[in-house]
Amino acid sequence: MKMDKLVGERFKEKPADCVIDSHALMIRGGYMKGVANGIYSSFMPLRRITRKIENIIREEMDAIDGQEVQFPVVMPASLWNESGRYESIGSELCRFKDRNDVPMVLGMTHEEAAVHLVKEYANSYSRYPFMVYQIQTKFRDEGRPRAGLIRVREFTMKDAYSFHTSQEDLERYYKICYDSYNRIFSRCGIPEVISVKSDSGMMGGNVSHEYMLLTPIGEDSIAICTECDYRANMEAAESIINNTAEGEDEPLEIVYTPNIHTIEDICSFLNTSLEESCKAVVYQKNKDDKYVIVFIRGDLDVNETKLTNYLKEEIHPGEITDDSGIYAGFIGPYGIDREKYTVLFDKSLKGSHNLSCGANKPEYHYKGLKISRDIGEVEYVELAKIKEGGICPNCGKSSIRLSRGIEVGNIFQLGTKYTKSMNMQYLDSEGNLQYPIMGCYGIGVGRLAASVCEAHHDDYGPIWPISIAPWQVQLSCLRSDDENCKKVSDTLYNSMLNNNIEVIYDDRNIRPGAMFSDADLLGVPIRVIVSPRNLNDGVCEIVSRDKSVNEKVPVDEVMNFTENLIKDMFEKINK
Amino acid sequence: MKMDKLVGERFKEKPADCVIDSHALMIRGGYMKGVANGIYSSFMPLRRITRKIENIIREEMDAIDGQEVQFPVVMPASLWNESGRYESIGSELCRFKDRNDVPMVLGMTHEEAAVHLVKEYANSYSRYPFMVYQIQTKFRDEGRPRAGLIRVREFTMKDAYSFHTSQEDLERYYKICYDSYNRIFSRCGIPEVISVKSDSGMMGGNVSHEYMLLTPIGEDSIAICTECDYRANMEAAESIINNTAEGEDEPLEIVYTPNIHTIEDICSFLNTSLEESCKAVVYQKNKDDKYVIVFIRGDLDVNETKLTNYLKEEIHPGEITDDSGIYAGFIGPYGIDREKYTVLFDKSLKGSHNLSCGANKPEYHYKGLKISRDIGEVEYVELAKIKEGGICPNCGKSSIRLSRGIEVGNIFQLGTKYTKSMNMQYLDSEGNLQYPIMGCYGIGVGRLAASVCEAHHDDYGPIWPISIAPWQVQLSCLRSDDENCKKVSDTLYNSMLNNNIEVIYDDRNIRPGAMFSDADLLGVPIRVIVSPRNLNDGVCEIVSRDKSVNEKVPVDEVMNFTENLIKDMFEKINK
């Protein structure tokens, strides 16, 4: 490929609407162009990167006995009605009617399509286990697309679905897939990706892992133990609080607290700590707007995913109206109507005493609350967000750190959610009908490309690993108007093409500075520079984009040197 | 791959709803499964075939300097408003609103997206010419999906767009693309595909070609000259009629023709030929239901595409109502209200005389009509379908044959339709703003797969060419319960895997008949059969799916023989 023919513009300035580096660099480098909110077209360099990522994924999926199939982008709503997801998923599922008024959806994942495809085939235990996968365009109508390819509406995703006759077999294969994912991320140049336990949310099932690239610009929060190997996303991380109830029990006492509304204010007014307070957090059910009141220790926050999972329905932050019967800032567990409202107690309150809390009438709070004494037996539910410095659920030390990350892949143990709802069954060896157990495994291709860029770039552009770089070599002819310089460059270009080296050749008649900044933006790992000055010494300059290599190499050894450097780079990445 | 792990069922019986062989065989062979009307999921064998086709196309597009890009499946309607296609395309364009009520469309082709992507980049003549292409899922909401993968609603298509600064340069590149397409079809195993001139319809532009696989099950009609190399689809084939007006002019005379309605009946009543009659064909404009009356020689039919293109609007067959002012069976050009109706004369009437035709009142016809004498000067328009045995527009002989074909690809000279409407301009070498000239080039991947199957199959299954076959070798162990037979088969399987031969291994403990019929349905070009009987003679049987090879080969030469056979097959196809 010649640089002067490469379609796409490169820009010096960071575009105003780019908040993260990978987004800015991929716009500046002519990798992609926005077509609509969260919808992009890719230029050749990005398409080459995503194709290489797709091929790495394909090789690794084939290596664990995956069978590549293809599901449709457009599916009939009836298929999604079978699983119940047509109803249960919100407006991120794109729904429309075809010319015959048949309701259709755009696929955001393909569990239903996978079950539909294999349902009749997999009617006997002898046909298990198996895994099918596809690499296909998906559409998820995100409310807030952001950060370039990190959160888009249209994206290419590898989605895989495995089918098993026992939980043990699923777990065996899940482990194989887990390792396969680590290989994929290593081969794409980001071995630093970590796996974390996650909440599987609307996907159903129980055990699941997310693969996270830790970076401050990530939109997910992860709890990581500094003392053991515990790692979980915020939704899955159990918040452990050991209340010791030190000191004497105080009596329950009502206190006049004019103009005091927040839990911080009441604690400072009563001269107690947040740990000795009971805060109310109010939600409403989406279905009927009924109130859900969560009581939680004053220093903690409610994890809404945990709450949604516990309630098994969608909620939104509560709006406290005049006729609600509750008073914002004065809600407490003592005397609240537990028939009228859904009242939940977070585990952080268990074993505590001498709590301050709202008194359910304006301008008043209680102090000295002890739930077991004053309210009686209540069920404690795990609803709190884990805190920085919190207790590790694995090793028990107060060693939790919170980090941010980009989710570059995920694996789920789905269980029988889809096979049951879609009535997929097989005959076991005893002739009984059973529901197969599923696993599913996803990787977003574009997001992975952006994550690699996020992890490996400098101020001047991405530093692509050789395995997914748009080209392996950038050949720069610094003076195309110099006959010898041009001749040597042309010869090298043709040798590289003949030796199947992926080369992009820049022989434009422009300043070296402009040529190098374009090359930096393309992020090609090896740069071969031909200049009249070096040719006077019979050499070319070979530098790597990551600056680890910078050599002057005799002209007739350039090909050999380059080929070996490519090999070294691949070996390093596949090590 | 082992056959007992291949997901997908194979069936003995032809499915009731399959009208063409490729559809029936691809369902019977476990290649695909219908998800909705015109929407399919692919199993592994079909996905392997389409991937190979995609790679052949990709190689050929890259070889003619194509740059692979990717456009979105989902696009904002605003982009399609720019070109005018949002309005001009009917219900085959899938329209919907996203969560924010923004109107969106599903891409059926990507001219708009291509212009959008390159618009800013290609602002100077020095950046031309270039071509971008993608291989991507498309959705066209066909009214009547049919024939399996031949006419579907969702499909994978390679679509390419080239941009030029002159018509000459477009024509130069068009020719390059034309040749590239011939190579693609040859490499996919159907060199018999022919190119025909076509009407470019809603795509805009003028010159275009369709690539046709001739087959009776094709849904397109093609006019082929048996005397020269003229080939055109029915929409593009000019119908040439040389009227000689033999004999004396007769006077115009009204005739009472009770109960006579059809043109055949009136000719037989008046004892004249169809060639001496003038038939009326009535349409209505979709827009306002206004009548369009086409007069045409009685032995010919109206080509509705030609009519639509001439009118530049959509029409439908006319329904003649009581208050229409015209009388079905009695409509004629003499005395008809040419203000009230759009009246058109086909070229087939030019130079004729002594015509019989309707008299525009019930129960009456005229005979002896001579248009130039009785009606005066009229414009003759080319609206007729070319006939079997008709005159070739190229060599002038009466040597036209009509054939049916499947369109497997097309190439268009688009002109400036999209660049003008979307205001894409560049500065020419004199500093003037100009609109670039576009070409576009499509191939449907799934339809191509089905066409190859249509061209190459027998009653038992497809006969895949080596270049796109799901596997190269089918290894059949006829007696997996025989220790030696199993051992030899296993060894061969591993050798083939180690030598990168794409092999599917059938060691199921089933009858040879069942094993062979499954193999026939998979259509793998080379079959290596290991049986105890042949092993007694120290040989394996190697047969090709197309029956041209049938050899007994010593066991230790099987690998060598197979590798050579694969090489031969590839050479034959790439010759």
Interface residues (C-beta under 8 A of the other chain):
Chain A: M1 K5 L6 V7 G8 E9 G30 K33 V35 A36 I39 Y40 S41 S42 F43 M44 L46 R47 R48 T50 R51 D65 Q67 E68 V69 Q70 F71 P72 V73 V74 M75 P76 L79 S91 E92 C94 R95 F96 K97 D98 R99 V102 M104 L106 A113 H116 L117 V118 E120 Y121 A122 R127 F130 V132 Q134 Q136 T137 F139 D141 G143 R153 E154
Chain B: K5 L6 V7 G8 E9 G30 K33 V35 A36 N37 I39 Y40 S41 S42 F43 M44 L46 R47 R48 T50 R51 D65 Q67 E68 V69 Q70 F71 P72 V73 V74 M75 P76 L79 S91 E92 C94 R95 F96 K97 D98 R99 V102 M104 L106 A113 H116 L117 V118 E120 Y121 A122 R127 F130 V132 Q134 Q136 T137 F139 D141 G143 R153 E154
